[in-house]
């Protein structure tokens, strides 16, 4: 078990380095300017907690996030976890697109435990396939899910919780459509 976690850790560090490079270049690519007064946290070593919450339901893909996993990650020298979440599977399809309270409570628990172990959490919107295939009917939902999350997590300091607005945008959610949507959501989240 320990050996497989080390292998996973090496892979996660490699993948996270790529993500960090993408994140650091995102402001340039999307024309987003960060407020200069912000003191952006140094992410450090990051473990991607994949295969749990970006599944349609936690455990569908064979993994459930355990508190002991978070503790082991922190004890292994990591300072950050990236938590991919398929929010689109847990929010209403009608305005105001309310996120399921029980699911949000589960994410809250993981963030709280990770923070207790000294880990910063990068909270990611993952696998919003409907948005990628047909953006127009999903732009309001995408926006409102993030507005809910921003309000819900407004009390968290930047060194405890970081938002990654969308994972690997593709297909029809690209170019100006993607840039405009991300800029709009980013502006609302910062408010």
N, C-alpha and C positions, 0 to 999 in steps of 0.2 A: 504494500500500500504506500509506504514512504517513498519507494523508488518511483512509482508511477506519478506521485504528486510532484517529485522533483522534475520528472520529464515534462509534466504539464506546466510546471512553473517556468522551465526554460522556453517552452513554446509560447507561453503567455508573455514573457518578457520580450521575445522577438516580435510578436504581433502587436504588443502595446507600443513598442518603439515606433512601428509604422503608424499606428493610430496617433501617437503624440506628434509625429511629424505632420500628419494630415491636419490635426487640430491646430497646430501652430501656424499652418499655412492657410487655414480656413478664412481668417480675417482678410487676408490678401485676396484669395480666390473669390470671395463673395462680396468684396467691397465693404466689409463690416469693420468699423473702427472701434476698438476697445476704449472705454473711458480712460484717459491718461492717469487719473487719480487712483485707480485701482491698483492694489498690490497683488498681482496674480500669484497664486501658490505654485511652488515647484512640485510637480507631481511625483517624482522619484520612481521607485520600482512599483509596477502595477501588475496585478493578476486579474485576468478577465474571468468573470464568473459565468461562463457560458453554459448553455444546455439546460438551464433551469427556468428562468422567467421569460426567456424569449420563445419558449415553447408555448403552444396555445394555452396550456395549463401547466403549472409547475409539476414536474415529475413525468410529464408525457414523454420526454426524451430520456428518461432514466436517471435524472439528477434532481435532487432537492437540496437547496442551500441549507446547510446545518451550521448552527452557531460554532460548533467545534472546528468546522472548516475555516471560518473567518478567523478564529483564534490561531489556528495553525499557520494560516497565511501571514498574519501579523508576526508571529514568532519566527517565521522563516525569513524575515527581513523586508517584507513588502510594506509599502506605506499607503498604497492605493488599491482599491478594487474597482473594476469597471463592471457595472451591473446592467446587462442588456435586458430590456423588458419589452414584451409585445403588448404595449398599452392598448393597441387597437382591438385586441381580443377581450379587453376588460372594460370597455367604455360603451355607453349607449350609442346607437346609430342615429338618434334624434337629439336635436338641441335640447338641453345644453351639454349633451354628450358626457353625462356624469360617469365618472370612474367608479367601478364596483367598490363599495366601502371595505369589504373583507379583503379584496386584493390589495387595495391601497394600504390597509393595516399590515398586511404581510410584507410589503415593500418597506413600510415604516420600520418594522421590526428588524429587517436585515440592515437597513441604514443605521439604526440605533446601535445594534450590536457591533457592526463594523466600526463605527465611531468610538464605541467603548473600548475596542481593542486598538485604537489609535490609527485606524484606517480612514482615509478620505474615500468618498464614494463618487464615481463618475456614473451618473444615472443616464441611461441611454434609451432612446426610442428605437426599437428594433423590429424588423420584419413587418413594416406597415405596407404590405404588398398591394392592397387596394389603392393606396395613395400613389404608389409607383406606376400602377397600370392605368389609372384613370384619375388624375389629380383633382379636376374641377369639383366633383361632388364631395371630396374629402378634405379640401383645404380648410373649411371652417371647423371641421372635427379635429384635424391636426392642430390648428391654432387653439381651440378651446381645451383640448386635453392638456396642452402645455400651460395655458393660463391657469387651469386648475392646479397643476403641479407646482407652478411658480408661487401661487398663493399658499398652497398647503405647506411648502417648504421654505417660505420666505424667512423664517426665523433661523435658518441654518447659515452659519458663516461660510465664506468661500473656501476655507481650508478644510471643511468637513463634507461639503456636497457641491458637485459641479454637474451642470447639465450638458449632455450631448444631444442636440436637438433631433438628429435623424441619423440613422446608420446607412451607409452606402446607398445614397439616393441613385436611382437608375430609371431606365425605361422612359416613360413620358414625364416623370418627375425629374426633370433635368433642365439645364440652361436657365433662361430667364424665369420660367415657372418656379423652379426650385429656389433660385436666388431671391426672388421676390417673396416667396413664402417664408424662407428662413429669415430674411431681414425683418419681415413683419412679426414673426413669432419672437425673434430675438428682442425686438423693441418692446413688445408686450411683456416678455419675461423680465427684462431689466426694470420695467416700471414696478 
